[in-house]
Amino acid sequence: MDKGMGKSAARQEASDSAASAARIFSVLCEPARLEILSALAKKGGCVSALQLALGRSQPNVSQHLRVLRDCGLVSAKREGRKICYSLAKKEVSQLLAVAGKM
């Protein structure tokens, strides 16, 4: 604990960290989202490429990408008329690798 930080502030920081982790894990409990993240870890792509690779409908992929993006796991970049997605941080890929080994 930081010497300048009181017990209450440290407790709040720990609580905030736990809440953030819980939100991420609740997002990851959906297998379709894990499939999307795994596909993006191999190669970023647009919705249509993910749709074909995963055999899911466009609305389904788009909805899951929105949740992943809102949670900060995925980032989006416009390329012409398409929006391409990639993992927001390398730690997402590392988390997937660890989870796959458990």
Buried (B, 14 or more C-beta within 10 A) or exposed (E): EEEEEEEEEEEEEEEEEEEEEEEBEEBBEEEBBBBBBBBBBEEBBBBEBBBEBBEBEEEBBBBBBEBBBEBBBBBBEEEEEEBBBBBBEEEBBEBBEEEEEE
